[in-house]
Amino acid sequence: MSDPEIGLELDCRGMLCPRPIIELAKHLTDVAVGDQIAVVTEDIAAGVDVPAWCRMRDQEYVGADNAEDGVPRYRVRRLS
C-alpha cells in the first residue's frame, strides 16, 4: 500500500457482491475515526455499493482510484 492517507486496505479481489461490503463493515472499526479504509475489488457492483453503504452508515465516501495493479479501489473515511 503506497498511499499514506489509507489506514487499512482490504484486498477483496475475487470476491463478488456482497462480500466486499461485508468485509468493509467488518473492518471499519479497525481504523481510527478520521482515518480511511480502502476496498480493492474487481466487483463492478462495488462502484454503487460502497457509496450507498456510506450513506446508510453515515460514513464519508472519499472516492475511487486504482490500486497499484490497476484494480479499482474505493475509499471510505470513518466518521464514527
N, C-alpha and C positions, 0 to 999 in steps of 0.2 A: 504494500500500500504506500503510495508516494504522496498523498495529499495530507498535510498535517492538520487540516481542519476536520478530518474524519476521525472520530474516536474509535469506531469499530466498523469494519467492512465485513458484511455477511456474504459468503460465497454460496449463492443459490443456483449456480449453473446446473442445468439439467433438471431442475425442479419445475414442475408445472403448477398452475393455479390450483389450489390456493396456498401451496407450500411456502412460496416466498413471503407472503403476507403473514402466515403463521410464524415463520422464523423472525420476521420483523417485530411482531407483537411479543414474542417470547424473549427477545433480546433487548428490547427498548430500555429496560432498566439497567442494562449492563453499561450504559453510558450515563454520564452526569447530565443534569438539567443544563441546557445550553449547548451541549455537545451534539455532534452529528453522528448519525449511523447511516451506513450506505448498504443498499441491497444490490448485488450484482447478479443479474439473471437474463437469460435469453427469452424468458416467457413474455410474449407480447402483451399479455393482459396486465402485466405489472405497470405499464405506462399509464393505465387508467386506475388500476387497483391501489397503487401506492398513494397518489394524491387523494383518492376517495377515502382511504383508511385514515390519512392525516386529518382530513376534515371531520370525520366521525369521532376521532380520538383527540381532537384539539391539539395536534402537533403541527409543526411547520414543514410543509413540503418545500425543500430548498430548490430542487430541480433535478434534471438528469444530465449526465455526461457519459463518458465511456471509461471503463477500466483500461488498464494498460494493454490488454489483449483485444480491445475493441468491443467487448460485451457491454451492453447498456448497464449503467449504474444509476440508481435512484437514491437521492439524498434527502434525509429527514433530520430536522433539528428537534431534539427533545425539549418540550416546553414545560412538562410537568411530570 
